[in-house]
Amino acid sequence: MGDFPIAWEFAGGGWTAISHAGYQYMRNYSASNYVDWKFGLEKKLAGFWHINLLYTQTNAKGNCSIAATTAQPYCFSQSTSASGVNSGPTKNAGGAAIIFNVIAKNY
């Protein structure tokens, strides 16, 4: 995992390459083991403001269908009632995502 400043002179400089790779291992629960990775760019703006654009993904596999007969650690429900009961379709949290952030860093 690391952030690597890169010297790009276009657009005023201040660019950083972002990368991450990780592995989660849980003893006695192999369904929750996975590899994850992230790549992206960050741009320092005026003052303490930064923006970044990231791509993240895992190799986590989950059977999020209603017919799943075992616990699925990467599945979540889009709706939960006030009593805590999940309803509606489920999503696989192990999929790919593109993330855009606006960040205030004061360090």
ChimeraX commands (.cxc) that place a marker at each C-alpha (Angstrom):
marker #1 position 0.00,0.00,0.00 radius 0.5
marker #1 position 1.28,3.47,-0.67 radius 0.5
marker #1 position 0.86,6.96,-2.03 radius 0.5
marker #1 position 3.51,8.00,-4.50 radius 0.5
marker #1 position 3.99,11.69,-5.41 radius 0.5
marker #1 position 4.69,12.06,-9.10 radius 0.5
marker #1 position 6.17,15.10,-10.79 radius 0.5
marker #1 position 3.60,16.14,-13.36 radius 0.5
marker #1 position 4.04,19.71,-14.45 radius 0.5
marker #1 position 0.73,20.07,-16.28 radius 0.5
marker #1 position -2.28,21.52,-14.47 radius 0.5
marker #1 position -0.09,23.13,-11.81 radius 0.5
marker #1 position 1.56,19.98,-10.43 radius 0.5
marker #1 position 0.52,18.55,-7.06 radius 0.5
marker #1 position -0.49,15.12,-8.38 radius 0.5
marker #1 position -0.11,11.89,-6.36 radius 0.5
marker #1 position -0.54,8.31,-7.58 radius 0.5
marker #1 position -2.45,6.14,-5.10 radius 0.5
marker #1 position -2.18,2.36,-4.92 radius 0.5
marker #1 position -3.22,-0.32,-2.46 radius 0.5
marker #1 position -3.23,-4.11,-2.40 radius 0.5
marker #1 position -4.38,-6.23,0.50 radius 0.5
marker #1 position -5.50,-9.67,1.57 radius 0.5
marker #1 position -8.05,-10.54,4.24 radius 0.5
marker #1 position -7.77,-13.95,5.86 radius 0.5
marker #1 position -10.12,-15.25,8.52 radius 0.5
marker #1 position -9.22,-18.56,10.13 radius 0.5
marker #1 position -12.06,-21.09,10.10 radius 0.5
marker #1 position -14.19,-18.92,7.77 radius 0.5
marker #1 position -12.72,-19.19,4.28 radius 0.5
marker #1 position -15.84,-17.66,2.65 radius 0.5
marker #1 position -14.64,-14.28,3.91 radius 0.5
marker #1 position -11.08,-14.44,2.51 radius 0.5
marker #1 position -10.36,-12.07,-0.36 radius 0.5
marker #1 position -7.76,-9.94,-2.18 radius 0.5
marker #1 position -8.48,-6.26,-2.79 radius 0.5
marker #1 position -6.75,-3.52,-4.79 radius 0.5
marker #1 position -7.11,0.18,-5.49 radius 0.5
marker #1 position -5.52,2.55,-8.00 radius 0.5
marker #1 position -6.08,6.25,-8.48 radius 0.5
marker #1 position -4.88,9.81,-8.69 radius 0.5
marker #1 position -5.07,12.67,-6.22 radius 0.5
marker #1 position -4.71,16.38,-6.99 radius 0.5
marker #1 position -3.82,18.98,-4.37 radius 0.5
marker #1 position -5.87,22.12,-4.81 radius 0.5
marker #1 position -5.62,25.50,-3.09 radius 0.5
marker #1 position -5.24,25.47,0.69 radius 0.5
marker #1 position -5.94,22.09,2.28 radius 0.5
marker #1 position -8.36,20.82,-0.38 radius 0.5
marker #1 position -7.66,17.68,-2.40 radius 0.5
marker #1 position -9.67,15.68,-4.92 radius 0.5
marker #1 position -9.12,12.11,-5.96 radius 0.5
marker #1 position -10.47,9.58,-8.42 radius 0.5
marker #1 position -10.08,5.90,-7.50 radius 0.5
marker #1 position -10.86,2.49,-8.93 radius 0.5
marker #1 position -11.24,-0.30,-6.38 radius 0.5
marker #1 position -12.14,-3.97,-6.69 radius 0.5
marker #1 position -11.90,-7.31,-4.88 radius 0.5
marker #1 position -11.99,-10.92,-5.90 radius 0.5
marker #1 position -14.63,-11.57,-3.21 radius 0.5
marker #1 position -17.36,-13.82,-4.51 radius 0.5
marker #1 position -20.80,-13.99,-3.00 radius 0.5
marker #1 position -24.03,-15.68,-4.00 radius 0.5
marker #1 position -26.45,-12.87,-3.27 radius 0.5
marker #1 position -29.49,-14.61,-4.71 radius 0.5
marker #1 position -32.47,-15.29,-2.47 radius 0.5
marker #1 position -31.74,-19.03,-2.90 radius 0.5
marker #1 position -28.36,-18.87,-1.12 radius 0.5
marker #1 position -28.25,-21.56,1.57 radius 0.5
marker #1 position -25.08,-20.47,3.40 radius 0.5
marker #1 position -23.96,-17.24,5.03 radius 0.5
marker #1 position -22.76,-14.73,2.44 radius 0.5
marker #1 position -20.37,-12.22,4.03 radius 0.5
marker #1 position -20.31,-9.84,1.07 radius 0.5
marker #1 position -24.05,-9.52,0.50 radius 0.5
marker #1 position -26.08,-6.67,1.91 radius 0.5
marker #1 position -29.69,-5.64,1.66 radius 0.5
marker #1 position -30.70,-2.29,0.26 radius 0.5
marker #1 position -33.51,-1.95,2.81 radius 0.5
marker #1 position -33.75,-2.70,6.53 radius 0.5
marker #1 position -36.92,-2.24,8.56 radius 0.5
marker #1 position -37.01,-0.43,11.91 radius 0.5
marker #1 position -36.98,-3.85,13.61 radius 0.5
marker #1 position -33.75,-4.82,11.80 radius 0.5
marker #1 position -35.24,-7.18,9.21 radius 0.5
marker #1 position -33.58,-7.02,5.77 radius 0.5
marker #1 position -35.82,-6.82,2.74 radius 0.5
marker #1 position -35.57,-6.14,-0.95 radius 0.5
marker #1 position -32.86,-7.18,-3.38 radius 0.5
marker #1 position -29.33,-7.81,-2.14 radius 0.5
marker #1 position -26.08,-6.45,-3.57 radius 0.5
marker #1 position -22.59,-7.95,-3.64 radius 0.5
marker #1 position -20.24,-5.57,-1.78 radius 0.5
marker #1 position -17.20,-7.32,-3.33 radius 0.5
marker #1 position -17.68,-5.76,-6.77 radius 0.5
marker #1 position -15.76,-2.98,-8.50 radius 0.5
marker #1 position -16.37,0.72,-7.83 radius 0.5
marker #1 position -15.19,4.10,-9.08 radius 0.5
marker #1 position -14.95,6.68,-6.30 radius 0.5
marker #1 position -14.60,10.47,-6.51 radius 0.5
marker #1 position -13.68,12.28,-3.27 radius 0.5
marker #1 position -13.28,15.87,-2.16 radius 0.5
marker #1 position -11.05,15.88,0.92 radius 0.5
marker #1 position -9.87,18.46,3.45 radius 0.5
marker #1 position -6.36,17.53,4.65 radius 0.5
marker #1 position -4.74,19.72,7.26 radius 0.5
marker #1 position -1.35,18.06,7.78 radius 0.5
marker link #1:1,2 radius 0.2
marker link #1:2,3 radius 0.2
marker link #1:3,4 radius 0.2
marker link #1:4,5 radius 0.2
marker link #1:5,6 radius 0.2
marker link #1:6,7 radius 0.2
marker link #1:7,8 radius 0.2
marker link #1:8,9 radius 0.2
marker link #1:9,10 radius 0.2
marker link #1:10,11 radius 0.2
marker link #1:11,12 radius 0.2
marker link #1:12,13 radius 0.2
marker link #1:13,14 radius 0.2
marker link #1:14,15 radius 0.2
marker link #1:15,16 radius 0.2
marker link #1:16,17 radius 0.2
marker link #1:17,18 radius 0.2
marker link #1:18,19 radius 0.2
marker link #1:19,20 radius 0.2
marker link #1:20,21 radius 0.2
marker link #1:21,22 radius 0.2
marker link #1:22,23 radius 0.2
marker link #1:23,24 radius 0.2
marker link #1:24,25 radius 0.2
marker link #1:25,26 radius 0.2
marker link #1:26,27 radius 0.2
marker link #1:27,28 radius 0.2
marker link #1:28,29 radius 0.2
marker link #1:29,30 radius 0.2
marker link #1:30,31 radius 0.2
marker link #1:31,32 radius 0.2
marker link #1:32,33 radius 0.2
marker link #1:33,34 radius 0.2
marker link #1:34,35 radius 0.2
marker link #1:35,36 radius 0.2
marker link #1:36,37 radius 0.2
marker link #1:37,38 radius 0.2
marker link #1:38,39 radius 0.2
marker link #1:39,40 radius 0.2
marker link #1:40,41 radius 0.2
marker link #1:41,42 radius 0.2
marker link #1:42,43 radius 0.2
marker link #1:43,44 radius 0.2
marker link #1:44,45 radius 0.2
marker link #1:45,46 radius 0.2
marker link #1:46,47 radius 0.2
marker link #1:47,48 radius 0.2
marker link #1:48,49 radius 0.2
marker link #1:49,50 radius 0.2
marker link #1:50,51 radius 0.2
marker link #1:51,52 radius 0.2
marker link #1:52,53 radius 0.2
marker link #1:53,54 radius 0.2
marker link #1:54,55 radius 0.2
marker link #1:55,56 radius 0.2
marker link #1:56,57 radius 0.2
marker link #1:57,58 radius 0.2
marker link #1:58,59 radius 0.2
marker link #1:59,60 radius 0.2
marker link #1:60,61 radius 0.2
marker link #1:61,62 radius 0.2
marker link #1:62,63 radius 0.2
marker link #1:63,64 radius 0.2
marker link #1:64,65 radius 0.2
marker link #1:65,66 radius 0.2
marker link #1:66,67 radius 0.2
marker link #1:67,68 radius 0.2
marker link #1:68,69 radius 0.2
marker link #1:69,70 radius 0.2
marker link #1:70,71 radius 0.2
marker link #1:71,72 radius 0.2
marker link #1:72,73 radius 0.2
marker link #1:73,74 radius 0.2
marker link #1:74,75 radius 0.2
marker link #1:75,76 radius 0.2
marker link #1:76,77 radius 0.2
marker link #1:77,78 radius 0.2
marker link #1:78,79 radius 0.2
marker link #1:79,80 radius 0.2
marker link #1:80,81 radius 0.2
marker link #1:81,82 radius 0.2
marker link #1:82,83 radius 0.2
marker link #1:83,84 radius 0.2
marker link #1:84,85 radius 0.2
marker link #1:85,86 radius 0.2
marker link #1:86,87 radius 0.2
marker link #1:87,88 radius 0.2
marker link #1:88,89 radius 0.2
marker link #1:89,90 radius 0.2
marker link #1:90,91 radius 0.2
marker link #1:91,92 radius 0.2
marker link #1:92,93 radius 0.2
marker link #1:93,94 radius 0.2
marker link #1:94,95 radius 0.2
marker link #1:95,96 radius 0.2
marker link #1:96,97 radius 0.2
marker link #1:97,98 radius 0.2
marker link #1:98,99 radius 0.2
marker link #1:99,100 radius 0.2
marker link #1:100,101 radius 0.2
marker link #1:101,102 radius 0.2
marker link #1:102,103 radius 0.2
marker link #1:103,104 radius 0.2
marker link #1:104,105 radius 0.2
marker link #1:105,106 radius 0.2
marker link #1:106,107 radius 0.2
view
